[in-house]
Amino acid sequence: MTSTEMTVGDLIDLLSGCDRSTPVRQAMNPFFPMAHRLAQVVQSVDETGQTVVYLAEGRDEGSQLGHLPPEVAVALTWQGDTQALPRHPRRRAGGN
């Protein structure tokens, strides 16, 4: 069976090209996309006995940072690339 889960090595590879001083955030809930500040990394064993690393958000009130930027939700394919409909010129009073 091939695992589709991201590994620690995959995450390190993806992060290796990033500036080390850049904050890390979690994008959560594709139906109501929100950004969360990471606070902890915890290694444990899951119910199958496999070692797993959990990235946890903080417990303080400021851990949920608000809505995900639309371009991030689009990049994650959580929402379509929507653009505002073109606006039609308003009609003026008096028929002109």
N, C-alpha and C positions, 0 to 999 in steps of 0.2 A: 504494500500500500504506500503510495506516494503522499507525503504530507504537503499541504498547501499553506501551512502556517509559516510565518516569518520566523527565522531563527535569530539568535543573538548575533551570529556572524553576519547574516543579511542586514540587520539593523546597523551594525558597526560599519559595514561596507557602504550603506546608504548615507550614513552620517559622516563618513570620513572626508567627504568633499566639502563639508559645511564648516563655517567659522566656529571654533570651539566656544566662543562667548555668546553665541546665538541662543536665545531661550527656546526650550522645547515645549510644545503643547500637544495635547491630544485633541483630535477631532472626533466628536462622539454623536451618535444618534442621527442616522441619515434622514430620518423623517422630520427632525427638528434640529438641524445641524448647529452644534454649539462648540465653542473652544474652551478647553480646560487646561489649567496650569498643572504640570507634573510636579510631584513632591517627593515620591519615593520609588525605588526599584527594589523589589522583593523577590528572592528566589525561593521556590518551594517545590513540592511534588504534587502532581494532580491525582485524580482518582484512579488513573491507570498506572501510576508509579513513575510516570515520566517527569523529569525535572523541567520546570517551567519558570520563566521570569515574568513578573507582573510589573507593569508601569502604572503607578497609582496617582490619582489627582490628590491635591491637598485637602485638608479637612476645613480650612478656614473659609469664610464667606467669599473671599476674593478669588477662590480657585476656579470658579466658573466665570469666564471672561466675557461671555456674550456670544452673539451669533457669529458663526463662521463667515469669513468673507465669501461672497458669492463665487468668486473665481476658484476658491479652494473646494467648495461643494461641487462645482462643475468638474474640476480636475479629478475628484474622487468618484465621479459619476453618480453622485447622490442627488443631483438635480440637473436638468437640461440647461443648455446655454440659452437663456432667455434674454431677449432684447426688448426694449420698450417699442411699442407700436409707433409708427410714424404719426405725428400729430398733423391734423388737418387745420388749415387756417380757420380762425373763428369767424363766424358771420357777424357783420356789423349791423347795428340798428339802422333802419332806413333803406335796407336792401342793397347797399354798396359793398 
